[in-house]
Amino acid sequence: MAITRATSGPAYPERFYAAASYVGLDGSDSSAKHVSSKFSNDTALIFYALYQQATVGPCNTPKPSAWRPVEQSKWKSWQGLGTMPSIEAMRLFVKILEEENPDWYSSEFTDIPDPVVDVQINQTKDEPVVENGNSLSETKTISAENGRLSETQDKDVISEVTNSVSVYNQWTAPQTSGQRPKARYEHGAAVIQDKMYIYGGNHNGRYLGDLHALDFKNWTWSRVETKVATESEETSPTLLSPCAGHTLIPWDNRLLSVGGHNKDPSESMQVKVFDTHTCTWSMLKTYGKPPVSRGGQSVTIVGKTLVIFGGQDAKRSLLNDLYVLDLETMTWDEIDAIGVSPSPRSDHAAAVHAERYLLIFGGGSHATCFGDLHVLDLQTMEWSRPAQQGEAPTPRSGHAGVTIGENWFIVGGGDNKSGASESVVLNMSTLTWSVVASVEGRVPLASEGLSLVVSSYNGEDVLVAFGGYNGRYNNEINLLKPSHKSTLQPKTLEPPLPVSLSAVNNATTRDIESEVEVSQESRVREILMDNANAGSEVSIADTMWLLVEGNSEHIIAILKSEKEELEASLNKEQMQTLQLRQELAEGESRNTDLNKELQSVRGQLATEQSRCFKLEVDVAESRQKLQTLETLQKELELLQRQKAASEQAATNSKRKSSGGVWGWLAESPHEKDDSP
């Protein structure tokens, strides 16, 4: 993950709209075609989806028909962003554009003057830089804001001297010879013997695959010509493919390149091995289930084990999983730690303290940078957020860190606004932060993606920083001799004595002292009285000798007795401690089982809730059907009554018509004559 560069220009959302204008997106179909002509199809789809997510919101439009494949691809890309917030989509849009074209802003908006100017500082000579086969003369520069140098910058906060580091806690830029590596960031750096190796990195959005070495004896750069080991099962393109965001770990006389982004990522994380003697690359054959391919992760060596945390996979998804690689069995293992783990992040820093505690600091997501500190106990595999002392560093991502004894030095990095100008140190025993040095302006030390290693200079430890990106790519070396000395003693992390045992020790010491004083006084009285009663002339020397001899025997007897009591108390305390540890282990086991049961019950509860919801829906439907049936029943009864009435009327009508005929036939003649 590359944070938003600390270049000049507008803030969000104006910066996003400027980037969208550069890309050619204004929401119309013609603009989408213009984007596809400037970038690859995959990048154009990502730009379109992020632009829609930032300006419209989550995709709620119907899926296009299959006979419109282009619109369907755009819809799928937008739909895949889910509910990503608008501001996060904006920042990710600008981030991807800066990876594709880091100079987009300066090349597009030339009418807006850039307030950053380059000013030459003390330079004893111009150093030749060979790039693409051409020798270029490069002048060491720093940047000043507001178009002029400030008073502090006139002091040359990074001093350049003739390869002498005499001042503590001040960054210096030494002179080097030979062909310096190409400017870059997100590279790997490691020290073997007296050489610092630089491998890979990113320059103008392109991955690098070259390997360089800086000899600390004569401060000479050289490019290492590498080849693939003949016994390697992997092909040459796979081993020598350029990469960035990887981690370089020294391992005996070899270098381990762990993870990293490349043009054709694999499904799982790969570990490449470089032999410094034969200058050959090979692929480390591992067993078990490896982590998913990623870059920007932290890799820390603990004894003969690599501990990998977090990073960003090939699909730009942030991770916070934890893996270990045993370098003896070459076996991967995923760790399911307890406690609250750090949120998903990449480009953070990690360190190990006393071969037991893994510390994670900072890092970033697509939209924000972190300044939190997390500690993982590698014995209990439990995460914690310990209390810290001193002034905590500002949130940052892309920083680098190294340890010297109990001190963890953090250099560089930045947030979404500017680079981190303060180099800080954390005492890992007391968890106390302090500032080592500060720089002004846009200098390489306030960059993201720089590297930091430890070397030795005249018998003292020296921090060596290289590269980074802060609006432009750097390939400069800077040195700092820290004044912080390690006070780490063996067994610093041993648990303290129990309170009860400490009280026993104190009480025993006081008792011994008081008993010795009492015995001395009583012994003196006894000797003097015996001498007086006997009337003997005993010299003071003889008296003192007898006194010392008697006191020594008495003290030895007391010490033996107290030693036995202490041993008994210590054994008792050890038994209690062992019992407490067993109870703690049992409690943790029960807690784990209860957590599993809780998760199972939650799953069952979720299933039952789903079933209840379905039953409620079924009941509602049944009630609706019942109401419909009642209505139909009433209508049926009404129809039945109407039918019965109709039948009754028909019957009466038939009866009347039948009685009239017979009556007419039965009428008498006179009745007929009387009728009119």
PEKA-V416738 format. One record per pair of residues at least 12 apart in sequence whose ideal C-beta (glycine too) atoms are under 7 Angstrom apart, sorted by the first residue. I is the first residue (numbers start at 1). GAP is how many residues later the second one is. Records with the same first field share a line. If there is no record, write none. Layout:
I=GAP ; GAP
//
This chain:
1=295 ; 311 ; 345 ; 346 ; 363 ; 365 ; 396
2=93 ; 97 ; 446
3=361 ; 366 ; 394 ; 395 ; 411 ; 412 ; 413 ; 445
4=87 ; 90 ; 91 ; 412
5=93 ; 464 ; 466
6=408 ; 412 ; 413 ; 436 ; 464 ; 465
7=98 ; 464
8=106 ; 107 ; 108
9=96
12=75 ; 78 ; 79
13=77
15=79
16=38 ; 74 ; 77 ; 78
18=87 ; 91
19=74 ; 75 ; 78 ; 85
20=31
22=82 ; 86
23=12 ; 24 ; 74
24=14
25=22 ; 26
27=28
32=16
35=12 ; 13
39=61
43=57
45=28 ; 29 ; 32
46=31 ; 50
47=46
48=26 ; 29
49=28 ; 29 ; 32
50=39 ; 42 ; 43
51=42
52=26
53=25 ; 28 ; 31 ; 33 ; 36
54=32 ; 35 ; 36 ; 39
57=29
58=24 ; 25
59=16 ; 19 ; 20
61=14
63=12
87=280
88=278 ; 279
91=275 ; 276 ; 325
92=274
99=106
100=105
101=104
102=102 ; 103
115=30 ; 31 ; 32
116=27 ; 29 ; 326 ; 355
117=26 ; 27 ; 30
118=23 ; 25
119=22 ; 23 ; 25 ; 30
120=19 ; 21
121=19 ; 21 ; 35
122=34 ; 38
123=16 ; 17 ; 37
126=12 ; 13
129=51
130=49
131=51
140=20 ; 33 ; 336
142=16 ; 299 ; 301
143=298 ; 299
144=297
145=296
150=290
152=288
153=287 ; 288
157=282 ; 283
158=13 ; 14 ; 15 ; 281 ; 285 ; 320
159=13
160=12 ; 13
162=13
163=12 ; 56
165=292 ; 297 ; 314 ; 316
168=313 ; 314 ; 315
169=267 ; 268 ; 311 ; 313 ; 314
170=267 ; 310
171=266 ; 268 ; 274 ; 307 ; 308 ; 309
172=306 ; 307
173=303 ; 304 ; 305
174=45 ; 303 ; 305
175=44
176=38 ; 43 ; 44 ; 45 ; 301
177=42 ; 43
178=42 ; 43 ; 44
179=42 ; 44
180=41 ; 295
181=17 ; 29 ; 31 ; 40 ; 294
182=21 ; 26 ; 293
183=20 ; 284 ; 290 ; 291 ; 292
184=17 ; 18 ; 19 ; 24 ; 283 ; 289 ; 291
185=16 ; 17 ; 262 ; 263 ; 264 ; 265 ; 282 ; 283 ; 284 ; 288
186=15 ; 16 ; 58 ; 59 ; 263
187=12 ; 13 ; 14 ; 57 ; 264 ; 280
188=12 ; 58 ; 59 ; 60 ; 69
189=59 ; 262 ; 264 ; 277
190=58 ; 59 ; 60 ; 65 ; 263
191=59 ; 262 ; 263 ; 264
192=58 ; 61 ; 84
194=21 ; 22 ; 23
195=18 ; 19 ; 20 ; 21
196=17 ; 18 ; 20 ; 257 ; 259 ; 268
197=14 ; 16 ; 51 ; 58
198=14 ; 268
199=12 ; 49 ; 58
200=42 ; 43 ; 44 ; 46 ; 60
201=43 ; 266
202=42
203=270
207=35 ; 36 ; 37 ; 55 ; 56
208=34
209=31 ; 32 ; 33 ; 34
210=13
211=13 ; 15
212=12
216=239
224=55
225=54
226=53 ; 54 ; 55
227=52 ; 53
228=12 ; 52 ; 53
229=51 ; 52 ; 53
232=50 ; 51
233=50
234=49
239=33 ; 42 ; 44
240=41
241=21 ; 22 ; 23
242=20
243=17 ; 18 ; 19
244=16 ; 17 ; 51
245=15 ; 16 ; 50 ; 51
246=12 ; 13 ; 14 ; 49
247=12 ; 50 ; 52
249=50 ; 52 ; 57
253=23 ; 24
254=19 ; 20 ; 21 ; 22
255=19 ; 21
256=15 ; 17
257=15 ; 17
258=13 ; 41 ; 48
259=35 ; 36 ; 38 ; 52
260=35
261=34
265=28 ; 49
266=27
267=26
268=22 ; 23 ; 24 ; 25
269=21 ; 22 ; 23 ; 24 ; 25
270=13
271=13 ; 15
272=12
284=46
285=45
286=39 ; 44 ; 45 ; 46
287=43 ; 44
288=43 ; 44 ; 45
289=43 ; 45
290=42
291=17 ; 30 ; 32
292=21
293=20 ; 21
294=17 ; 18 ; 19 ; 25
295=16 ; 17
296=15 ; 16 ; 50 ; 51
297=12 ; 13 ; 14 ; 49
298=12 ; 50 ; 51 ; 52 ; 62
300=50 ; 51 ; 52 ; 58
302=50 ; 53 ; 76
303=52
304=22 ; 23 ; 24
305=19 ; 20 ; 21 ; 22
306=18 ; 19 ; 21
307=17 ; 51
308=15
309=13 ; 41 ; 51
310=34 ; 35 ; 36 ; 38 ; 53
311=35
312=34
318=26 ; 27 ; 28 ; 47
319=25
320=21 ; 22 ; 23 ; 24 ; 25
321=13
322=13 ; 15
323=12
335=46
337=39 ; 44 ; 45 ; 46
338=43 ; 44
339=43 ; 44 ; 45
340=43
341=42
342=18 ; 32
344=21
345=18 ; 19 ; 20 ; 25
346=17 ; 18
347=16 ; 17 ; 50 ; 51
348=12 ; 13 ; 14 ; 15
349=12 ; 13 ; 50 ; 51 ; 52 ; 61
351=50 ; 52 ; 57
353=53 ; 75
354=138 ; 139
356=21 ; 22 ; 23 ; 137
357=18 ; 20 ; 21
358=18 ; 20
359=14 ; 16 ; 49 ; 69
360=14
361=12 ; 49
362=33 ; 34 ; 35 ; 37 ; 51
363=34
364=33
369=26 ; 27 ; 28 ; 46 ; 47
370=25
371=21 ; 22 ; 23 ; 24 ; 25
373=15
386=45
388=43 ; 45
389=41 ; 42 ; 43
390=42 ; 43 ; 44
391=42
392=41
393=17 ; 29 ; 31 ; 40
394=21 ; 26
395=20
396=17 ; 18 ; 19 ; 24
397=16 ; 17 ; 51
398=15 ; 16 ; 50 ; 51
399=12 ; 13 ; 14 ; 21
400=12 ; 50 ; 51 ; 52
401=51
402=50 ; 51 ; 52 ; 61
404=50 ; 57 ; 78 ; 82
405=81 ; 83
406=21 ; 22 ; 23 ; 80 ; 81 ; 82
407=18 ; 20 ; 77 ; 79
408=17 ; 18 ; 20
409=14 ; 16 ; 27 ; 54 ; 73
410=14
411=12 ; 34 ; 41 ; 54
412=33 ; 34 ; 35 ; 36 ; 38 ; 56
413=35
414=32 ; 34
419=23 ; 27 ; 28 ; 29 ; 51
420=26
421=17 ; 18 ; 19 ; 25
422=13 ; 16
423=13 ; 14 ; 57
424=12
425=57 ; 59
429=59 ; 63
436=46
437=43
442=28 ; 29
444=24 ; 26 ; 30 ; 32 ; 34
445=20 ; 33
446=24
447=21 ; 22 ; 23 ; 27
448=20 ; 21
449=19 ; 20
450=15 ; 16 ; 17 ; 18
451=14 ; 15 ; 16
452=13
457=24
460=21
461=21
462=17 ; 18 ; 19
463=16 ; 17 ; 19
464=13 ; 15
465=13
498=75 ; 79
500=73
501=68 ; 69 ; 72
504=62 ; 65
508=54 ; 58
512=46 ; 50
515=43
516=39
519=32 ; 35
520=31
523=24 ; 27 ; 28
524=23
527=16 ; 19 ; 20
//
